Amino acid sequence: MASAATRSGCASLPAEGGVAGNRSLLEHMFESGYSVVMGTNRRYAHHYDKLMERRLSEILIRPKPVSLSDAELDVEHDPVRRPGQPIPVRAWTRYPETSARIEGRAIEWTSRAVHIEWTDSDGVVQRAWVWSSAVDRL
């Protein structure tokens, strides 16, 4: 049985509880214009619904980099400096379950930490403060 969203050409929302228990967030995303409009191919509607559900799950559970805390930065005693242009760097970043070495840009720093940004494989810009010893200039 096709949902109203599928009949209108949009991917349907998952059943009660939703993807990772975030049904209300998914509804908000669709209502805010984040819906993906597809053709009305009824033969493959279920397939595209599943693809959309999986993609939304990936977005919702994408790991966020772990940044240094305000206490670790201590910008009150160690002021932030910003370059005129971002500087290309390679840096170790921490995630909740692992670390990764990324290539990105240093956008600001203190004497002990660097604020880096990079674009992940999905085109999403990520940012995190890391210790300066974890950063190498390219």
C-alpha positions as CSV (number, residue, x, y, z in Angstrom):
1,M,0.0,0.0,0.0
2,A,1.5,3.3,-1.0
3,S,1.6,6.3,1.4
4,A,0.2,9.7,0.5
5,A,3.8,10.9,0.2
6,T,4.7,8.2,-2.3
7,R,1.6,8.9,-4.4
8,S,2.6,12.6,-4.6
9,G,6.0,11.6,-5.8
10,C,8.0,12.2,-2.6
11,A,9.7,9.5,-0.5
12,S,7.5,8.3,2.4
13,L,8.3,8.6,6.0
14,P,9.1,5.5,8.0
15,A,6.4,4.0,10.3
16,E,5.9,5.0,13.9
17,G,9.3,5.5,15.7
18,G,10.9,6.4,12.4
19,V,14.5,6.1,11.5
20,A,16.6,5.8,14.6
21,G,13.5,7.0,16.6
22,N,13.5,10.5,14.9
23,R,10.2,10.5,13.1
24,S,9.4,14.0,14.2
25,L,12.7,15.3,13.0
26,L,12.1,13.5,9.6
27,E,8.7,15.0,9.4
28,H,10.2,18.5,10.1
29,M,12.8,17.9,7.4
30,F,10.2,17.0,4.8
31,E,7.9,19.9,5.8
32,S,10.8,22.3,5.6
33,G,11.5,21.6,2.0
34,Y,14.1,18.8,2.4
35,S,11.9,16.3,0.6
36,V,13.3,14.7,-2.5
37,V,10.9,14.8,-5.4
38,M,11.0,11.8,-7.6
39,G,9.0,10.5,-10.5
40,T,5.8,8.7,-9.9
41,N,7.1,5.3,-11.0
42,R,4.8,3.1,-8.9
43,R,6.6,-0.1,-9.9
44,Y,9.7,1.0,-7.9
45,A,8.1,3.2,-5.3
46,H,9.0,0.8,-2.4
47,H,12.6,0.6,-3.6
48,Y,13.0,4.4,-3.7
49,D,11.3,4.7,-0.3
50,K,13.8,2.4,1.2
51,L,16.7,4.3,-0.5
52,M,15.5,7.5,0.9
53,E,15.0,6.0,4.4
54,R,18.6,4.7,4.3
55,R,20.0,8.0,3.2
56,L,18.1,9.9,5.9
57,S,19.5,7.4,8.4
58,E,23.0,8.1,7.2
59,I,22.5,11.8,7.6
60,L,21.0,11.6,11.0
61,I,23.7,9.3,12.4
62,R,26.7,10.8,10.7
63,P,29.4,11.0,13.3
64,K,30.4,14.5,14.3
65,P,34.0,15.4,15.0
66,V,34.9,15.9,18.7
67,S,36.2,19.4,19.2
68,L,38.3,20.7,22.2
69,S,36.2,22.2,25.0
70,D,36.1,25.8,25.9
71,A,38.1,25.0,29.1
72,E,40.8,23.4,26.9
73,L,40.9,26.3,24.5
74,D,41.1,28.9,27.3
75,V,40.7,31.8,24.9
76,E,40.5,34.2,27.7
77,H,44.2,33.7,28.4
78,D,45.2,32.5,24.9
79,P,43.6,34.8,22.3
80,V,42.5,33.4,18.9
81,R,44.3,34.6,15.8
82,R,42.8,34.5,12.3
83,P,44.8,34.4,9.1
84,G,43.8,36.5,6.0
85,Q,43.4,33.2,4.1
86,P,42.8,29.7,5.4
87,I,46.0,27.6,5.5
88,P,46.1,24.1,4.0
89,V,46.8,21.5,6.7
90,R,46.7,17.8,7.4
91,A,45.4,17.0,10.9
92,W,44.3,14.2,13.2
93,T,40.6,14.6,14.2
94,R,38.8,12.7,16.8
95,Y,35.4,11.1,16.4
96,P,33.4,9.3,19.1
97,E,34.6,5.9,18.0
98,T,37.9,6.6,16.1
99,S,40.4,9.1,14.9
100,A,41.0,10.1,11.3
101,R,43.7,12.1,9.5
102,I,42.1,14.6,7.2
103,E,43.3,17.3,4.8
104,G,41.6,20.6,5.4
105,R,42.2,24.3,6.2
106,A,43.3,26.0,9.4
107,I,40.9,28.9,9.8
108,E,42.1,30.2,13.2
109,W,44.3,29.2,16.1
110,T,45.7,29.8,19.6
111,S,49.2,29.1,20.7
112,R,48.1,25.5,21.6
113,A,45.1,24.7,19.4
114,V,44.0,25.0,15.7
115,H,40.4,25.3,14.4
116,I,40.3,23.3,11.2
117,E,37.6,22.8,8.6
118,W,37.3,20.3,5.8
119,T,34.7,19.0,3.4
120,D,33.7,15.4,3.8
121,S,33.0,13.0,0.9
122,D,29.3,14.1,0.9
123,G,30.2,17.7,0.5
124,V,29.4,18.6,4.1
125,V,31.8,21.1,5.8
126,Q,33.0,19.9,9.1
127,R,34.9,21.9,11.8
128,A,36.7,21.1,14.9
129,W,39.3,22.5,17.3
130,V,42.3,20.2,17.7
131,W,45.6,20.4,19.5
132,S,48.3,22.1,17.4
133,S,50.6,19.1,17.7
134,A,48.0,17.1,15.7
135,V,48.3,19.5,12.7
136,D,50.9,19.6,9.9
137,R,51.0,22.4,7.4
138,L,50.9,21.3,3.7
